Structure formats: C-alpha cells, structure tokens
Amino acid sequence: MSKLIVTICLATLLAGAALYVGGKQVAPGVVTKGTSINSSITTATVNTTSGAATVTAP
C-alpha cells in the first residue's frame, strides 16, 4: 500500500513539473498573441447605420 502511495505522489510531482516547464515554454508566445488580439479588439468599431465592423488584424 505504501508503494502505491509513493508511486502516486511521484507521478503527481513529475506531472506537475512537466506542466510547469511546458507552461514556461508556451507562456511568452501566448502573452504576445493575447496582447495583439487585445489591441485589435479595443480598436474595433461598428457603424451603427450600416452594421459594418472595422478591425485591425494583429
């Protein structure tokens, strides 16, 4: 029973470490893309007469 608990704890620790390292690799690209999407959304306008939307592509 104790071997099972140790195995589960070790697997959880390794999975957490893998997610942390993967997140550190992915996060900079996600933040950059999120910032450009935020800029394009905040500069979007809609003509209330025609319904035409104007946006800038990131």
All heavy atoms as TSV, in Angstrom:
chain	resi	resn	atom	element	x	y	z
A	1	MET	N	N	0.820	-1.196	0.000
A	1	MET	CA	C	0.000	0.000	0.000
A	1	MET	C	C	0.863	1.258	0.000
A	1	MET	O	O	0.546	2.231	-0.677
A	1	MET	CB	C	-0.916	-0.039	1.222
A	1	MET	CG	C	-1.907	1.086	1.273
A	1	MET	SD	S	-3.079	0.900	-0.074
A	1	MET	CE	C	-4.262	2.093	0.359
A	2	SER	N	N	1.955	1.233	0.752
A	2	SER	CA	C	2.804	2.417	0.812
A	2	SER	C	C	3.522	2.643	-0.519
A	2	SER	O	O	3.789	3.785	-0.894
A	2	SER	CB	C	3.816	2.297	1.950
A	2	SER	OG	O	4.705	1.227	1.709
A	3	LYS	N	N	3.837	1.546	-1.238
A	3	LYS	CA	C	4.468	1.701	-2.550
A	3	LYS	C	C	3.514	2.392	-3.524
A	3	LYS	O	O	3.930	3.211	-4.343
A	3	LYS	CB	C	4.893	0.349	-3.110
A	3	LYS	CG	C	6.083	-0.252	-2.418
A	3	LYS	CD	C	6.472	-1.565	-3.080
A	3	LYS	CE	C	7.653	-2.180	-2.363
A	3	LYS	NZ	N	8.071	-3.451	-2.967
A	4	LEU	N	N	2.248	2.074	-3.425
A	4	LEU	CA	C	1.246	2.705	-4.287
A	4	LEU	C	C	1.143	4.197	-3.994
A	4	LEU	O	O	1.094	5.012	-4.924
A	4	LEU	CB	C	-0.114	2.032	-4.082
A	4	LEU	CG	C	-1.283	2.620	-4.873
A	4	LEU	CD1	C	-1.048	2.444	-6.368
A	4	LEU	CD2	C	-2.575	1.957	-4.460
A	5	ILE	N	N	1.149	4.548	-2.736
A	5	ILE	CA	C	1.063	5.962	-2.353
A	5	ILE	C	C	2.293	6.720	-2.835
A	5	ILE	O	O	2.189	7.825	-3.372
A	5	ILE	CB	C	0.875	6.090	-0.825
A	5	ILE	CG1	C	-0.491	5.535	-0.429
A	5	ILE	CG2	C	1.025	7.538	-0.377
A	5	ILE	CD1	C	-0.692	5.411	1.064
A	6	VAL	N	N	3.477	6.129	-2.656
A	6	VAL	CA	C	4.716	6.761	-3.124
A	6	VAL	C	C	4.686	6.914	-4.639
A	6	VAL	O	O	5.079	7.945	-5.182
A	6	VAL	CB	C	5.947	5.948	-2.662
A	6	VAL	CG1	C	7.207	6.429	-3.348
A	6	VAL	CG2	C	6.085	6.020	-1.151
A	7	THR	N	N	4.205	5.896	-5.345
A	7	THR	CA	C	4.125	5.957	-6.811
A	7	THR	C	C	3.178	7.060	-7.261
A	7	THR	O	O	3.500	7.823	-8.188
A	7	THR	CB	C	3.660	4.596	-7.370
A	7	THR	OG1	O	4.552	3.588	-6.933
A	7	THR	CG2	C	3.615	4.626	-8.883
A	8	ILE	N	N	2.041	7.181	-6.628
A	8	ILE	CA	C	1.078	8.226	-6.982
A	8	ILE	C	C	1.661	9.614	-6.692
A	8	ILE	O	O	1.538	10.532	-7.505
A	8	ILE	CB	C	-0.255	8.008	-6.238
A	8	ILE	CG1	C	-0.953	6.759	-6.786
A	8	ILE	CG2	C	-1.159	9.227	-6.360
A	8	ILE	CD1	C	-2.167	6.326	-5.995
A	9	CYS	N	N	2.308	9.758	-5.558
A	9	CYS	CA	C	2.927	11.055	-5.212
A	9	CYS	C	C	4.018	11.425	-6.207
A	9	CYS	O	O	4.114	12.576	-6.647
A	9	CYS	CB	C	3.489	11.022	-3.800
A	9	CYS	SG	S	2.237	10.984	-2.512
A	10	LEU	N	N	4.839	10.460	-6.567
A	10	LEU	CA	C	5.915	10.714	-7.521
A	10	LEU	C	C	5.361	11.062	-8.900
A	10	LEU	O	O	5.850	11.979	-9.567
A	10	LEU	CB	C	6.833	9.493	-7.607
A	10	LEU	CG	C	8.098	9.649	-8.446
A	10	LEU	CD1	C	8.960	10.784	-7.915
A	10	LEU	CD2	C	8.886	8.345	-8.447
A	11	ALA	N	N	4.343	10.344	-9.323
A	11	ALA	CA	C	3.722	10.627	-10.620
A	11	ALA	C	C	3.107	12.030	-10.625
A	11	ALA	O	O	3.216	12.767	-11.616
A	11	ALA	CB	C	2.667	9.577	-10.933
A	12	THR	N	N	2.472	12.407	-9.521
A	12	THR	CA	C	1.882	13.744	-9.420
A	12	THR	C	C	2.954	14.811	-9.463
A	12	THR	O	O	2.812	15.834	-10.137
A	12	THR	CB	C	1.063	13.857	-8.118
A	12	THR	OG1	O	0.074	12.829	-8.107
A	12	THR	CG2	C	0.392	15.205	-8.014
A	13	LEU	N	N	4.047	14.588	-8.753
A	13	LEU	CA	C	5.161	15.539	-8.746
A	13	LEU	C	C	5.756	15.697	-10.141
A	13	LEU	O	O	5.991	16.818	-10.600
A	13	LEU	CB	C	6.228	15.079	-7.760
A	13	LEU	CG	C	7.481	15.931	-7.672
A	13	LEU	CD1	C	7.131	17.297	-7.075
A	13	LEU	CD2	C	8.542	15.251	-6.839
A	14	LEU	N	N	5.984	14.587	-10.822
A	14	LEU	CA	C	6.559	14.648	-12.173
A	14	LEU	C	C	5.602	15.297	-13.166
A	14	LEU	O	O	6.030	16.061	-14.045
A	14	LEU	CB	C	6.947	13.249	-12.638
A	14	LEU	CG	C	8.139	12.615	-11.906
A	14	LEU	CD1	C	8.337	11.175	-12.374
A	14	LEU	CD2	C	9.391	13.428	-12.116
A	15	ALA	N	N	4.318	15.006	-13.052
A	15	ALA	CA	C	3.338	15.634	-13.946
A	15	ALA	C	C	3.287	17.140	-13.702
A	15	ALA	O	O	3.223	17.930	-14.647
A	15	ALA	CB	C	1.964	15.009	-13.742
A	16	GLY	N	N	3.326	17.545	-12.450
A	16	GLY	CA	C	3.338	18.968	-12.131
A	16	GLY	C	C	4.575	19.658	-12.668
A	16	GLY	O	O	4.512	20.775	-13.201
A	17	ALA	N	N	5.723	19.012	-12.539
A	17	ALA	CA	C	6.965	19.582	-13.063
A	17	ALA	C	C	6.903	19.716	-14.582
A	17	ALA	O	O	7.340	20.721	-15.153
A	17	ALA	CB	C	8.153	18.717	-12.648
A	18	ALA	N	N	6.350	18.714	-15.247
A	18	ALA	CA	C	6.233	18.766	-16.707
A	18	ALA	C	C	5.296	19.890	-17.139
A	18	ALA	O	O	5.587	20.614	-18.105
A	18	ALA	CB	C	5.733	17.424	-17.239
A	19	LEU	N	N	4.181	20.058	-16.436
A	19	LEU	CA	C	3.259	21.149	-16.770
A	19	LEU	C	C	3.894	22.507	-16.526
A	19	LEU	O	O	3.691	23.452	-17.300
A	19	LEU	CB	C	1.968	21.010	-15.956
A	19	LEU	CG	C	1.046	19.871	-16.362
A	19	LEU	CD1	C	-0.079	19.723	-15.347
A	19	LEU	CD2	C	0.479	20.118	-17.746
A	20	TYR	N	N	4.664	22.627	-15.458
A	20	TYR	CA	C	5.333	23.891	-15.151
A	20	TYR	C	C	6.342	24.241	-16.242
A	20	TYR	O	O	6.352	25.365	-16.750
A	20	TYR	CB	C	6.035	23.797	-13.793
A	20	TYR	CG	C	6.825	25.025	-13.455
A	20	TYR	CD1	C	6.194	26.178	-13.003
A	20	TYR	CD2	C	8.205	25.041	-13.594
A	20	TYR	CE1	C	6.912	27.315	-12.698
A	20	TYR	CE2	C	8.932	26.174	-13.296
A	20	TYR	CZ	C	8.288	27.302	-12.834
A	20	TYR	OH	O	9.011	28.429	-12.543
A	21	VAL	N	N	7.181	23.283	-16.614
A	21	VAL	CA	C	8.196	23.532	-17.643
A	21	VAL	C	C	7.526	23.823	-18.984
A	21	VAL	O	O	7.928	24.741	-19.701
A	21	VAL	CB	C	9.162	22.328	-17.754
A	21	VAL	CG1	C	10.067	22.460	-18.966
A	21	VAL	CG2	C	9.994	22.223	-16.483
A	22	GLY	N	N	6.490	23.072	-19.323
A	22	GLY	CA	C	5.767	23.331	-20.574
A	22	GLY	C	C	5.129	24.702	-20.581
A	22	GLY	O	O	5.147	25.399	-21.594
A	23	GLY	N	N	4.582	25.111	-19.455
A	23	GLY	CA	C	3.977	26.435	-19.355
A	23	GLY	C	C	4.992	27.545	-19.512
A	23	GLY	O	O	4.715	28.585	-20.118
A	24	LYS	N	N	6.180	27.348	-18.975
A	24	LYS	CA	C	7.231	28.364	-19.110
A	24	LYS	C	C	7.661	28.510	-20.566
A	24	LYS	O	O	8.060	29.580	-20.994
A	24	LYS	CB	C	8.444	28.008	-18.246
A	24	LYS	CG	C	8.199	28.061	-16.761
A	24	LYS	CD	C	8.051	29.477	-16.255
A	24	LYS	CE	C	9.406	30.080	-16.031
A	24	LYS	NZ	N	9.375	31.390	-15.441
A	25	GLN	N	N	7.581	27.440	-21.335
A	25	GLN	CA	C	7.956	27.491	-22.744
A	25	GLN	C	C	6.872	28.155	-23.598
A	25	GLN	O	O	7.158	28.869	-24.535
A	25	GLN	CB	C	8.208	26.069	-23.276
A	25	GLN	CG	C	9.337	25.345	-22.606
A	25	GLN	CD	C	10.686	25.922	-22.955
A	25	GLN	OE1	O	10.899	26.395	-24.059
A	25	GLN	NE2	N	11.607	25.901	-22.004
A	26	VAL	N	N	5.611	27.914	-23.260
A	26	VAL	CA	C	4.488	28.364	-24.073
A	26	VAL	C	C	4.048	29.783	-23.706
A	26	VAL	O	O	3.624	30.550	-24.571
A	26	VAL	CB	C	3.302	27.379	-23.920
A	26	VAL	CG1	C	2.048	27.900	-24.583
A	26	VAL	CG2	C	3.679	26.029	-24.492
A	27	ALA	N	N	4.165	30.151	-22.455
A	27	ALA	CA	C	3.602	31.402	-21.951
A	27	ALA	C	C	4.047	32.662	-22.716
A	27	ALA	O	O	3.203	33.508	-23.013
A	27	ALA	CB	C	3.901	31.558	-20.464
A	28	PRO	N	N	5.319	32.847	-23.051
A	28	PRO	CA	C	5.696	34.084	-23.749
A	28	PRO	C	C	4.966	34.286	-25.079
A	28	PRO	O	O	4.537	35.387	-25.400
A	28	PRO	CB	C	7.203	33.927	-23.966
A	28	PRO	CG	C	7.641	33.011	-22.884
A	28	PRO	CD	C	6.500	32.063	-22.696
A	29	GLY	N	N	4.793	33.217	-25.840
A	29	GLY	CA	C	4.082	33.320	-27.116
A	29	GLY	C	C	2.607	33.621	-26.925
A	29	GLY	O	O	2.006	34.370	-27.688
A	30	VAL	N	N	2.019	33.047	-25.897
A	30	VAL	CA	C	0.602	33.268	-25.628
A	30	VAL	C	C	0.364	34.709	-25.203
A	30	VAL	O	O	-0.589	35.349	-25.629
A	30	VAL	CB	C	0.098	32.281	-24.549
A	30	VAL	CG1	C	-1.304	32.628	-24.105
A	30	VAL	CG2	C	0.167	30.862	-25.062
A	31	VAL	N	N	1.249	35.239	-24.373
A	31	VAL	CA	C	1.110	36.625	-23.910
A	31	VAL	C	C	1.234	37.588	-25.079
A	31	VAL	O	O	0.456	38.537	-25.209
A	31	VAL	CB	C	2.155	36.937	-22.815
A	31	VAL	CG1	C	2.194	38.423	-22.517
A	31	VAL	CG2	C	1.852	36.146	-21.566
A	32	THR	N	N	2.181	37.352	-25.961
A	32	THR	CA	C	2.362	38.223	-27.132
A	32	THR	C	C	1.130	38.200	-28.021
A	32	THR	O	O	0.637	39.245	-28.445
A	32	THR	CB	C	3.595	37.768	-27.939
A	32	THR	OG1	O	4.738	37.788	-27.084
A	32	THR	CG2	C	3.843	38.677	-29.118
A	33	LYS	N	N	0.614	37.015	-28.304
A	33	LYS	CA	C	-0.579	36.892	-29.154
A	33	LYS	C	C	-1.785	37.510	-28.462
A	33	LYS	O	O	-2.585	38.195	-29.095
A	33	LYS	CB	C	-0.846	35.422	-29.484
A	33	LYS	CG	C	-2.034	35.201	-30.393
A	33	LYS	CD	C	-1.919	35.943	-31.708
A	33	LYS	CE	C	-1.115	35.204	-32.710
A	33	LYS	NZ	N	-1.138	35.838	-34.044
A	34	GLY	N	N	-1.920	37.310	-27.171
A	34	GLY	CA	C	-3.034	37.894	-26.427
A	34	GLY	C	C	-3.003	39.407	-26.453
A	34	GLY	O	O	-4.036	40.063	-26.573
A	35	THR	N	N	-1.803	39.978	-26.359
A	35	THR	CA	C	-1.675	41.437	-26.411
A	35	THR	C	C	-2.083	41.971	-27.777
A	35	THR	O	O	-2.785	42.980	-27.877
A	35	THR	CB	C	-0.228	41.849	-26.090
A	35	THR	OG1	O	0.115	41.348	-24.799
A	35	THR	CG2	C	-0.073	43.354	-26.095
A	36	SER	N	N	-1.675	41.298	-28.847
A	36	SER	CA	C	-2.043	41.773	-30.183
A	36	SER	C	C	-3.541	41.615	-30.436
A	36	SER	O	O	-4.159	42.465	-31.075
A	36	SER	CB	C	-1.228	41.054	-31.258
A	36	SER	OG	O	-1.554	39.691	-31.313
A	37	ILE	N	N	-4.134	40.554	-29.925
A	37	ILE	CA	C	-5.587	40.374	-30.071
A	37	ILE	C	C	-6.319	41.444	-29.274
A	37	ILE	O	O	-7.301	42.032	-29.746
A	37	ILE	CB	C	-6.017	38.961	-29.631
A	37	ILE	CG1	C	-5.509	37.936	-30.637
A	37	ILE	CG2	C	-7.526	38.863	-29.484
A	37	ILE	CD1	C	-5.694	36.505	-30.206
A	38	ASN	N	N	-5.828	41.742	-28.075
A	38	ASN	CA	C	-6.432	42.791	-27.256
A	38	ASN	C	C	-6.387	44.132	-27.980
A	38	ASN	O	O	-7.364	44.880	-27.986
A	38	ASN	CB	C	-5.715	42.889	-25.910
A	38	ASN	CG	C	-6.285	43.979	-25.027
A	38	ASN	OD1	O	-7.476	44.248	-25.065
A	38	ASN	ND2	N	-5.436	44.602	-24.244
A	39	SER	N	N	-5.268	44.441	-28.624
A	39	SER	CA	C	-5.145	45.712	-29.356
A	39	SER	C	C	-6.136	45.780	-30.504
A	39	SER	O	O	-6.751	46.816	-30.747
A	39	SER	CB	C	-3.721	45.874	-29.892
A	39	SER	OG	O	-2.807	45.933	-28.839
A	40	SER	N	N	-6.313	44.678	-31.225
A	40	SER	CA	C	-7.228	44.698	-32.358
A	40	SER	C	C	-8.684	44.781	-31.899
A	40	SER	O	O	-9.514	45.398	-32.556
A	40	SER	CB	C	-7.022	43.480	-33.258
A	40	SER	OG	O	-7.414	42.304	-32.600
A	41	ILE	N	N	-8.995	44.198	-30.759
A	41	ILE	CA	C	-10.371	44.255	-30.262
A	41	ILE	C	C	-10.704	45.645	-29.742
A	41	ILE	O	O	-11.782	46.169	-29.989
A	41	ILE	CB	C	-10.598	43.187	-29.169
A	41	ILE	CG1	C	-10.596	41.797	-29.797
A	41	ILE	CG2	C	-11.907	43.428	-28.429
A	41	ILE	CD1	C	-10.623	40.671	-28.795
A	42	THR	N	N	-9.764	46.265	-29.039
A	42	THR	CA	C	-10.044	47.581	-28.465
A	42	THR	C	C	-10.109	48.668	-29.531
A	42	THR	O	O	-10.722	49.707	-29.309
A	42	THR	CB	C	-8.997	47.978	-27.399
A	42	THR	OG1	O	-7.698	47.899	-27.967
A	42	THR	CG2	C	-9.096	47.078	-26.190
A	43	THR	N	N	-9.506	48.444	-30.696
A	43	THR	CA	C	-9.576	49.429	-31.775
A	43	THR	C	C	-10.718	49.140	-32.748
A	43	THR	O	O	-10.882	49.840	-33.726
A	43	THR	CB	C	-8.246	49.485	-32.554
A	43	THR	OG1	O	-7.968	48.197	-33.100
A	43	THR	CG2	C	-7.107	49.915	-31.654
A	44	ALA	N	N	-11.513	48.129	-32.483
A	44	ALA	CA	C	-12.623	47.776	-33.369
A	44	ALA	C	C	-13.766	48.780	-33.218
A	44	ALA	O	O	-14.061	49.253	-32.132
A	44	ALA	CB	C	-13.131	46.381	-33.044
A	45	THR	N	N	-14.365	49.101	-34.352
A	45	THR	CA	C	-15.522	49.995	-34.347
A	45	THR	C	C	-16.625	49.392	-35.202
A	45	THR	O	O	-16.353	48.627	-36.123
A	45	THR	CB	C	-15.158	51.386	-34.908
A	45	THR	OG1	O	-14.650	51.234	-36.234
A	45	THR	CG2	C	-14.131	52.090	-34.046
A	46	VAL	N	N	-17.857	49.740	-34.888
A	46	VAL	CA	C	-19.009	49.269	-35.655
A	46	VAL	C	C	-19.849	50.478	-36.050
A	46	VAL	O	O	-20.199	51.303	-35.216
A	46	VAL	CB	C	-19.859	48.278	-34.831
A	46	VAL	CG1	C	-21.088	47.849	-35.612
A	46	VAL	CG2	C	-19.039	47.074	-34.427
A	47	ASN	N	N	-20.150	50.554	-37.340
A	47	ASN	CA	C	-21.021	51.611	-37.847
A	47	ASN	C	C	-22.459	51.233	-37.500
A	47	ASN	O	O	-22.969	50.206	-37.936
A	47	ASN	CB	C	-20.834	51.745	-39.367
A	47	ASN	CG	C	-21.634	52.875	-39.948
A	47	ASN	OD1	O	-22.690	53.231	-39.439
A	47	ASN	ND2	N	-21.120	53.439	-41.030
A	48	THR	N	N	-23.126	52.077	-36.703
A	48	THR	CA	C	-24.475	51.727	-36.256
A	48	THR	C	C	-25.511	51.815	-37.369
A	48	THR	O	O	-26.552	51.170	-37.284
A	48	THR	CB	C	-24.904	52.665	-35.104
A	48	THR	OG1	O	-24.795	54.011	-35.536
A	48	THR	CG2	C	-24.026	52.457	-33.879
A	49	THR	N	N	-25.214	52.560	-38.416
A	49	THR	CA	C	-26.165	52.667	-39.526
A	49	THR	C	C	-26.113	51.442	-40.435
A	49	THR	O	O	-27.133	50.830	-40.718
A	49	THR	CB	C	-25.872	53.932	-40.351
A	49	THR	OG1	O	-25.873	55.053	-39.487
A	49	THR	CG2	C	-26.912	54.126	-41.435
A	50	SER	N	N	-24.904	51.114	-40.876
A	50	SER	CA	C	-24.767	50.002	-41.829
A	50	SER	C	C	-24.446	48.677	-41.159
A	50	SER	O	O	-24.599	47.618	-41.770
A	50	SER	CB	C	-23.684	50.328	-42.849
A	50	SER	OG	O	-22.421	50.400	-42.210
A	51	GLY	N	N	-23.938	48.714	-39.927
A	51	GLY	CA	C	-23.536	47.498	-39.253
A	51	GLY	C	C	-22.166	47.018	-39.652
A	51	GLY	O	O	-21.741	45.940	-39.250
A	52	ALA	N	N	-21.438	47.809	-40.435
A	52	ALA	CA	C	-20.098	47.418	-40.870
A	52	ALA	C	C	-19.119	47.522	-39.708
A	52	ALA	O	O	-19.104	48.499	-38.975
A	52	ALA	CB	C	-19.647	48.305	-42.028
A	53	ALA	N	N	-18.305	46.503	-39.561
A	53	ALA	CA	C	-17.302	46.480	-38.497
A	53	ALA	C	C	-15.926	46.772	-39.099
A	53	ALA	O	O	-15.603	46.316	-40.189
A	53	ALA	CB	C	-17.280	45.135	-37.816
A	54	THR	N	N	-15.156	47.559	-38.371
A	54	THR	CA	C	-13.793	47.875	-38.774
A	54	THR	C	C	-12.856	47.383	-37.695
A	54	THR	O	O	-12.960	47.788	-36.539
A	54	THR	CB	C	-13.611	49.390	-38.970
A	54	THR	OG1	O	-14.605	49.858	-39.873
A	54	THR	CG2	C	-12.238	49.724	-39.488
A	55	VAL	N	N	-11.962	46.506	-38.053
A	55	VAL	CA	C	-10.975	45.976	-37.105
A	55	VAL	C	C	-9.595	45.985	-37.755
A	55	VAL	O	O	-9.485	46.024	-38.971
A	55	VAL	CB	C	-11.322	44.537	-36.656
A	55	VAL	CG1	C	-12.610	44.508	-35.858
A	55	VAL	CG2	C	-11.407	43.611	-37.822
A	56	THR	N	N	-8.586	45.960	-36.916
A	56	THR	CA	C	-7.226	45.838	-37.430
A	56	THR	C	C	-6.724	44.434	-37.136
A	56	THR	O	O	-6.930	43.916	-36.042
A	56	THR	CB	C	-6.284	46.861	-36.771
A	56	THR	OG1	O	-6.342	46.688	-35.355
A	56	THR	CG2	C	-6.694	48.271	-37.105
A	57	ALA	N	N	-6.098	43.811	-38.124
A	57	ALA	CA	C	-5.582	42.459	-37.950
A	57	ALA	C	C	-4.312	42.490	-37.126
A	57	ALA	O	O	-3.488	43.385	-37.299
A	57	ALA	CB	C	-5.315	41.819	-39.309
A	58	PRO	N	N	-4.156	41.544	-36.219
A	58	PRO	CA	C	-2.920	41.507	-35.401
A	58	PRO	C	C	-1.711	41.105	-36.222
A	58	PRO	O	O	-1.808	40.480	-37.211
A	58	PRO	CB	C	-3.217	40.463	-34.345
A	58	PRO	CG	C	-4.456	39.764	-34.737
A	58	PRO	CD	C	-5.098	40.552	-35.810
